[in-house]
Amino acid sequence: MVTALGRYLWLHSNHQLVYKNWQPRKHLRSASVIIRKMSLQQHGLVIFQTAINAVLPQNMIKNNMSREGDRLMIQNQCFPVHKNVYLVGFGKAVLGMAAAVEEILGDQLLKGVISVPFGIQKILRLAGKEDMLLRPQTKIHVMEGARYNLPDENALKAANSIRHLAQGLTANDLLFVLISGGGSALLPAPIPPVTLEEKQSLTKQLAAKGATIQELNTVRKTLSLLKGGGLARAAYPAQVVSLIMSDVIGDDLEFVASGPTVPSSQSKEDCHTVLSKYNLIQSMPESVKEILSQPSTSLSQEETQDFAHVCNFVVGSNAIALEEAKSKSESLGYNTSVLSTVMSGDVRTVARLYSLLISYVCSVLAAASSKCVHASNLKNEILQMVADMGLPDFHLDGCVALVEDTLSSRKPICLLAGGETTVRLQGKGKGGRNQELALRVALELHRAKSKIPQDPLTKHEVVFLSGGTDGQDGPTEAAGAFAYTELVDKAVSEGLGIEDFLNNNDSFTFFSKFNNGANLIVTGLTSTNVMDVQAIIIQPKEM
């Protein structure tokens, strides 16, 4: 169910939040007064929307690329152009990226092919986002496919067209490669005799068993003609320039769309290890066994030198989105800190970590001597979890300093993080990692509150948000969901048993029924993707 607030924020923003247009007037309350009257959940939506706006494709391209005559500048590197430019692309953000690149290149662009999500042109047109669409006289052929972010025959046709264009280039040509999240599904080109259906079935099984995005991409690259540097090799000897919007932890370019312009460091043995880890060796298709049984060969010296013809540029990332979200949060009056840009792991574990963090902050803010030992224990447990999860950039010290400052400033707190979690499928329900994470955080907070009488959680308003920047959380219409401390109690009063929904991986159905769907975040496809954004907003109830 699309909430009225969500629809208003998205469709009427014109890529800039409507709140920015609020100006103080003599006969009206000031913008700051209006902002203070907004609920924490509304603030969460504003912050999330700002993160998305920061990485809209046209903004990223124009911030990183410019042209003066026959000189093209990309992040301080110069590329001469003389009507010798071609373009290919694949991913959820690529349509908007292509429109911006074509506007800059003008008549220097001769031809292009891009593979984009099914239905995205119609969706953007209906939403009035003409700036994300190609001009009528475009030289770029748009091919739609990968419905529900799954490889299909349409995506396969697009991949074949992209491969054909790349293979026809010469040393005098310049190939732009536009890459964003969702690119793997939109560029399927399995190595014969592996079929698309066999490869798709295998990756589905891996995902259902909780394989990480890195593990999934290891298998995809091994069985692909274009991934793992295959596209760059197909385009040799042309100059290849890749503009990449990263949707992977740590911005490792090998794993963005499975690295079509980056030499792969994974081998067939690595692929075999992943399949063995998830007990899929015996059940995998004979065609896959045939590919894996062939001798592995490392990159030859000649092939390694070939990659000198490739320049890869990251133009969008989760870190960029979080920095803009932080600025917006601070403008709304929050003491704000970015916890991490590499939040990953099973949603159960991540939900537990967020619950401990929320409890810790509330315990310190309660400033009661009886809670000091409790807060110290929570901090130690958080540090141990962070170490166990391997989160190298988790800034707990920054969070501690923020809480200490809040004790004197009395400002509410906003903690931000980004990354991508995984869900171990055990049911047949409908949902996504962000909705399930939000629901599990609500359950963890309920359990924490129930264990300790007069728990500090009860003295604070807490809102937790998790949303995918691509606007699509799994095979649902939602980007994510909100949770808060009292959610479980209210769900019970509505006759909804949270654990039953979680056991069936049915978070979307829960949020659709709960509170008339008001806790769902629905943006529609955003045409960008830099993984997920989480926000924790905490405010003492007496403020």
MOURDA-V140501 format. One record per backbone hydrogen bond with DSSP energy under -0.5 kcal/mol. NH is the residue of the N-H (numbers start at 1). CO is the residue of the C=O. E is the energy in kcal/mol with one decimal. If there is no record, write none. Layout:
nh-><NH;NH>
co-><CO;CO>
e-><E;E>
This chain:
nh-><3;7;8;9;10;11;12;13;16;20;21;22;23;28;34;35;36;37;38;38;43;44;45;46;47;48;49;50;51;52;53;54;55;55;56;59;60;61;62;63;64;64;65;66;68;71;72;73;73;74;74;75;77;79;81;85;86;87;88;89;90;91;92;94;97;98;99;100;101;102;103;104;105;106;108;109;110;111;112;113;114;115;116;116;118;120;123;124;125;126;127;128;129;130;132;133;138;141;141;142;143;145;149;150;156;157;158;159;160;161;162;163;164;165;166;167;168;168;169;173;174;175;176;176;177;178;178;179;179;180;181;183;186;187;187;189;191;194;199;200;201;202;203;204;205;206;207;208;209;210;211;216;217;218;219;220;221;222;223;224;225;228;229;230;231;231;232;233;234;235;236;238;239;240;241;242;243;244;244;245;246;246;251;252;253;255;257;258;259;262;264;271;272;273;274;275;276;277;278;279;280;284;289;290;291;292;293;294;294;304;305;306;307;307;308;309;310;311;313;315;315;316;321;322;323;324;325;326;327;328;329;330;331;332;333;334;335;336;337;339;339;340;343;345;347;349;350;351;352;353;354;355;356;357;358;359;360;361;362;363;364;365;366;367;367;368;371;372;375;376;377;378;379;380;381;382;383;384;385;386;387;388;389;390;390;391;392;394;395;395;396;399;400;401;402;403;404;405;406;407;408;408;409;410;413;414;415;416;417;418;419;420;422;425;425;429;436;437;438;439;440;441;442;443;444;445;446;447;448;449;450;451;452;453;455;458;459;460;461;462;463;464;465;466;467;468;469;471;473;474;475;476;479;480;481;482;483;485;487;490;491;492;493;494;494;495;496;497;498;500;501;502;503;504;505;506;508;509;510;511;512;513;513;514;516;517;518;519;520;521;522;523;526;530;532;533;534;535;536;537;537;538;539;541;543>
co-><1;3;4;5;6;7;8;10;13;17;18;19;21;25;30;31;32;33;34;35;39;40;41;42;43;44;45;46;47;48;49;50;51;52;53;56;56;57;58;59;60;61;61;73;71;68;79;66;71;72;77;64;74;72;70;108;174;111;176;113;178;115;181;91;93;94;95;96;97;98;99;100;101;102;105;106;85;85;139;87;141;89;114;143;145;117;119;120;121;122;123;125;124;128;129;130;135;112;139;140;114;116;146;147;152;153;154;155;156;157;158;159;160;161;162;163;164;165;166;170;84;239;86;174;241;88;176;177;243;90;529;180;182;183;184;187;223;191;195;196;197;198;199;200;201;202;203;204;205;207;206;212;213;214;215;216;217;218;219;221;189;258;259;227;226;260;260;229;230;231;232;235;173;309;175;311;177;242;313;179;244;316;248;249;251;252;255;255;256;259;228;267;268;269;270;271;272;273;274;276;275;280;285;286;287;288;289;290;291;300;301;302;303;304;305;306;307;240;242;244;313;244;317;318;319;320;321;322;323;324;325;326;327;328;330;329;412;334;414;337;416;416;418;420;422;346;346;347;348;349;350;351;352;353;354;355;356;357;358;359;360;361;362;363;364;363;368;369;371;372;373;374;375;376;377;378;379;380;381;382;383;384;385;386;387;386;390;391;339;393;394;395;396;397;398;399;400;401;402;403;404;405;405;406;538;335;536;337;534;340;532;343;345;208;423;504;432;433;434;435;436;437;438;439;440;441;442;443;444;445;446;447;448;451;452;455;456;457;539;460;537;483;535;481;533;479;531;468;478;472;431;474;521;521;466;519;464;462;484;486;487;488;489;490;491;492;491;495;496;497;497;498;499;500;502;501;430;430;506;507;508;509;510;510;513;514;515;514;517;480;520;521;470;531;419;467;417;465;415;463;535;413;461;459;540>
e-><-0.6;-2.4;-2.4;-2.8;-2.0;-2.3;-1.6;-1.1;-2.2;-1.6;-1.6;-1.4;-0.6;-1.4;-1.9;-2.8;-2.0;-1.3;-0.6;-1.2;-2.3;-2.3;-1.9;-2.2;-2.6;-2.6;-2.8;-2.1;-1.8;-1.8;-2.7;-1.9;-0.6;-1.4;-1.3;-0.7;-2.0;-2.5;-2.1;-1.6;-0.7;-1.1;-1.7;-2.3;-2.9;-1.7;-2.2;-3.2;-0.5;-0.5;-2.8;-1.6;-1.8;-2.7;-2.3;-1.8;-2.9;-1.9;-2.7;-1.3;-2.0;-1.7;-3.1;-0.7;-1.8;-3.1;-2.0;-1.9;-2.6;-2.9;-1.6;-1.5;-2.8;-2.4;-1.8;-1.4;-3.3;-0.8;-1.6;-2.0;-2.5;-2.7;-0.6;-2.4;-1.7;-1.7;-2.1;-2.5;-2.2;-2.5;-1.6;-1.2;-2.6;-1.3;-1.6;-1.8;-1.7;-3.1;-0.5;-0.6;-2.5;-2.1;-1.9;-1.1;-2.1;-2.2;-1.9;-2.4;-2.2;-2.0;-2.4;-2.5;-2.3;-2.2;-2.4;-2.3;-0.8;-0.8;-1.4;-1.7;-2.5;-3.4;-3.2;-0.6;-2.7;-2.6;-0.5;-0.5;-2.3;-1.5;-0.7;-1.5;-1.2;-0.6;-1.0;-0.6;-2.1;-2.1;-2.3;-2.7;-2.4;-2.0;-2.2;-2.1;-2.0;-2.0;-2.5;-2.4;-1.2;-1.5;-2.3;-2.6;-2.3;-1.7;-1.7;-2.5;-2.8;-1.7;-1.5;-1.4;-2.9;-3.0;-2.1;-1.0;-2.2;-0.7;-1.9;-2.0;-2.0;-1.7;-0.9;-2.3;-2.2;-3.2;-2.8;-2.9;-2.3;-0.6;-3.3;-2.8;-0.7;-2.5;-1.9;-0.9;-0.8;-2.1;-0.8;-0.8;-1.6;-1.3;-0.9;-1.8;-2.5;-2.0;-2.1;-2.3;-2.2;-2.4;-1.4;-1.8;-2.9;-1.0;-1.9;-2.2;-1.9;-2.6;-1.7;-0.7;-0.9;-2.6;-2.3;-1.7;-0.9;-0.8;-2.2;-2.0;-1.4;-2.4;-2.7;-2.8;-0.6;-1.2;-1.7;-2.5;-2.0;-1.7;-2.1;-2.5;-1.9;-2.2;-2.6;-2.4;-1.9;-1.2;-1.4;-1.9;-2.8;-0.6;-1.7;-0.7;-3.7;-0.6;-2.8;-0.6;-2.3;-0.5;-2.4;-2.6;-1.8;-2.2;-2.5;-2.3;-2.3;-2.3;-2.6;-2.5;-2.5;-2.5;-2.4;-2.2;-2.3;-2.5;-1.7;-0.7;-1.0;-0.5;-2.4;-1.1;-2.8;-2.3;-2.4;-2.3;-2.4;-2.2;-2.2;-2.4;-2.5;-2.0;-2.2;-2.7;-2.0;-2.4;-2.6;-0.9;-0.5;-1.7;-0.9;-1.4;-2.8;-0.6;-1.4;-1.4;-2.6;-2.5;-1.9;-2.3;-2.3;-2.1;-2.1;-1.6;-0.7;-0.8;-2.8;-2.6;-2.8;-2.6;-2.6;-2.7;-2.1;-2.2;-1.3;-1.8;-2.1;-1.0;-0.8;-2.5;-2.5;-2.1;-2.3;-2.2;-2.4;-2.4;-2.1;-1.9;-2.5;-2.6;-2.1;-2.2;-2.4;-2.5;-1.7;-1.2;-1.0;-0.5;-1.2;-2.0;-1.4;-1.4;-3.6;-0.5;-2.4;-3.0;-2.6;-1.8;-2.3;-2.9;-2.5;-1.9;-3.2;-0.9;-0.6;-1.5;-3.7;-1.2;-1.9;-2.4;-2.6;-0.7;-1.7;-2.2;-2.5;-2.4;-1.7;-1.0;-0.6;-1.6;-2.8;-0.6;-0.8;-0.5;-1.4;-2.5;-2.5;-0.9;-1.9;-3.0;-1.9;-0.9;-1.8;-2.7;-2.2;-1.6;-0.5;-2.9;-1.0;-2.1;-1.8;-0.5;-1.5;-2.4;-0.6;-0.5;-1.5;-0.6;-2.6;-2.6;-3.2;-2.1;-2.7;-2.9;-0.5;-2.4;-2.3;-2.5;-1.6>
